[in-house]
Structure formats: C-alpha cells, structure tokens
Amino acid sequence: MIRRFFSYYQPHRRLFMIDFMSAVIVAVLELAFPVAVQWFIDRLLPGGNWPMIVTVSVLLLFVYALSTFLQYVVVFLGHKLGINIETDMRQELFYHVQKQSFRFFDNTKTGNIMSRISNDLFDIGELAHHGPEDFFIAVMTFVGTFCIMFTINVKLALVTFLVVPFLIWVITYCNVRMHRAWRLMYSKIADINSRVEDSVSGIRVVQSFTNEEYEKKRFDADNKKFREAKLKGYRVMAFTTSSVYMMTRFVTLIVLVVGAWLSFRHELSYGELVSFVLYVNVLMKPVDKISALMELYPRGMAGFKRFLELLAQEPDVQDRDHAIDAPALKGNIRFEHVYFQYDPDHPVLEDIHFSIKAGETVAFVGPSGAGKTTICSLIPRFYDVDRGRITIDNMDVRDLTKRSLRSQIGIVQQDVFLFTGTIRENIAYGKLDATEEEIREAARRAHLESFIDTLPDGYDTQVGERGLKLSGGQKQRIAIARTFLKNPPILILDEATSALDTESEKLIQAALHELSEERTTLVIAHRLATIRNADRIIVVTKDGIAEQGSYDELLERGGVFARLHRIQYERLSETNAR
C-alpha cells in the first residue's frame, strides 16, 4: 500500500524535489545555529571583539532570512504538492466511478461514494505533503543532533539518549490506537453522508408523510455515533500530545540539572551548556514532527485504504479485449436463451428467446417484477447476461464496445433525471456539440416550443435540482428532445407516459410516435391503451414469455393479455362511474 501511495508522486517529481531540498537546507541551518551560539559565548564574548560580534550577528541575520524564505517555499510548495496529489486521486476515483455498471450503484449508497470522493481525500493531501518530507527531516535532524551532542559532551548526550526509547514507545502505542479510531470515524461520516443524501433527495416524501421527526431521530443516531468515534480519536490524540509534551520537558529539565553539575565540575563550559539546551529543543522538533505524523498517518492511510478499496471494485460489465466499435446499426435484435439474475438464487429471466426486426415497434407488458425493464436493460449492456446471448444485427452485444453500442440506443424513462442547469443545457445533453438550430428543432419535435416561449428566460430557464421547477410532462418532453438530438436507430421507452395527466400524455404520445418512426422501438407499458398501434406485443410473466402477437390477436386469444386488458378496462369503468 505504501508503494502504491508513493506512485502518486511521479507526475510531480520536480515540485517534490524543490520542496524536499528546501526542507533539508532549513534543517541543516537549524543544526548550525546552536554551534554558532556556543562559539559566540565561549569565543567572541571573552575576546571583547565588538566588530567581529557585529559581523557574526549580521551573518546570522542573513542565515535567518535565508531560512525564512526556504520555510515559505516548504510551506507553500509542499501544500501545493499535497493538493496536486489529492486532486489526481479525486479525479481517478471519479473516473473510476463513472466506469461502474448499474450493479455497483444498486449495491452502493450514494452518500458513501460522495464521502470517499470528498472527505476521505482531505487528509491524504496533508499526508502526501508532510509524510516523506517530515519523516526524512526528522530522522536526519535526530541523528545529526545526537552526533553533535556527542562531540560536545558524551555524558550529557548519553543521559539525553536514555529517554528516547520511552518516547518511541509512547508514539508507537498511540499510533496503533489512533489508526483504529480514525478508520472508525471515516466509516461513521460515510453513514452520515448517506443519511443526509437520502433525506434531502426524498424531502418531498418525508414532508408529505410528516416524518420529519423520524428522520431527525435517524440522523441523530448516526450523528451521535460519529461524535463518539471522533471523540475517541481525539482522546487518543490528546493522550499522545500530552505524553510527548511531558517527555520533552522532562528531557530539558534533566539536561539543565546534569549540565549544571558538569559545569560546576568544569567539564562543560557555559557556551556548551547553552548550546546543549538549544540542541535539546532542536532534538524535540523531530519528535514533534514524528508525533504529528503519527496523528496524521492513521487518518491519511485510513482514507487511502478506503480509496484503494473503491478502486479495486472493477466494473462487472467491461469491454472484451477483442471488442470492436459498432457500425451503424439497423436494429435487428435477438435474445437467444437468455438467463439473468440480480442476486444468487433469485432468477429474473430464464430461457428468454425472441427476435425483433429492424424498424419494428414491440411492446412488453406483464405484471410488475416479471422482468420487462430487465430485458431492456440488457440490450445496452447495463448488465450482462448470465447465460445465452443478445445480438444486434447478428453481432453479440458483448463483442461491441460499450460506448459505441450505447451511443446508438436511446432511452426515455418514466422517472426523468434532469441536471441542475438550463433547459438548453439539458436538451443538449443528448448531443453535446449540438448547434442552437438543432436544439430548437429537437424542442419543436418534442412539442416543447410553445411552453418554452412562455418562459421569461426561454431556453436559459433554470430547471432546478433534478428538474423540480418543471412538471412531469415538461420533464418528459425534455427527455424526448434529448433523444431526438441523439437520433439513435434503437429506442427504448420505459413506461414513458404512465404517470402523466391526459393532456400531457397526448402531447407526449404524439412526440413519441414521431420519435419512433423508422427506428427499432421497444416499449414497456402498463397502460395497454397506449400500445394499441404496436407491431407486436410480448407478454412477460415470472415464468417467461407467456404469449406474443398483435393487440387484436392477443385479445381474441383470451390469455394473459386479455385478462390484463379486462382488469384495466373494469378499473377504468369504475373510475369513470364515480
């Protein structure tokens, strides 16, 4: 995992080297300062050479100025390095999520994905900046300080060295505990994000059922767990910080006492004692750095581990090695003994076998959960079949690249998703390089033009989050306009009018009729009256394909379709009677 972490430094080698070398020079200057102070006290002061004292002071001022500039370089460029690496990781993770198949999103909470793309990477940037640099500088400073201490006074250096094992033990012990604490904290904040995302996205359902208090209680429970996890982490951090503080002050006190005793015995000059005290302070800086790293490392690596876990989830629908770009498709579709299941032991489709001719309009009807939407989801490879195969123009869809296949399939669903932005931007999503004329023509063909003309901002009208400022029919027509722009040879209409009022349905049915002309069209419908003009109707039940034929043929046959038709007709008659 460490090797994988360091691989993200590769694109930023030059920036890392500038930052790293500046930090090394700053550390070397820190080591030189106590030597200068010792020389100042033991040599210059007794000699009474004032001009030399002034000269040395000016040189020390220059050294401080240089160190100050390099400190600026280290702080700014170091954080820039961390931000660059964090940005690269976030980009890689987002791109990876974009590649995932529908099964991944079926089983993963949106809040968890958001947490890993945002929160989990915050501390990684800090770790990327401080980790290698601070560790190397701390070790170099630690070793360099002890070497110089031994040259000043061996006895005092040994006394100081005796405390180091205790410091190492405290830091190691706390690191283990903090790693567990921060990992738990990250899992809890992911739960909070999921809860907020669910509650905010479903706020209309929450308020319509007056379940605000219930949502508050659920959020409070997750929020309390996060609070407890974070408090646990900070409790360990506080213990670490206070323990290291006590140990460092204890070392300083020992040096002062033992140094004073050695000075009384004339084994240590005053200048050497002062420089030794200064070196103890220098020695404690790498200890503080290591302590800070021990605090940062568990958080950063916990986030990095979760980052790698998500990257390790390969999409179950991928292009084959020999996959080719799909040529211009005509739309001859064939299912050959197809089996599919979302979960083990719960088959959805078993031995499904049928074919659709290019340009034909085929409707799929049947009870909910029979697999109608699943059949249509398998054609663009949102899922892959478990057994059997699906062909388009005699080509197995798995032998075509996903991008080239899906670019020739248009889908209009009942639950239309609009992006936050303008009407123009949402229509143009069907063809990102569309001209203004093409966008307006698509809107006209989708029967949107008269509606857009009534708006003060016209095509620049904001639709709101997920299109909340628009009615269901208006959103549906925008989805149809998108598909007109895409102009695919294969069209899938998934219950596109089932939740609309009569007036909206008429407009959309007219738009869909025009959209489906000269295309292979698959229609999923619950309202049987909307598919009277379909070339063929396939009745799907949990046992497979029960029957197929034209609207009138199926009614005359008196099978499943006729029974569904009778039930809907009776319900409609009862509604009209009221």
Summary of the structure (lengths in Angstrom):
residues: 578
radius of gyration: 35.6
end to end distance: 68.7
largest distance: 121.4
contacts: 1829
relative contact order: 0.08
helix: 68%
strand: 11%
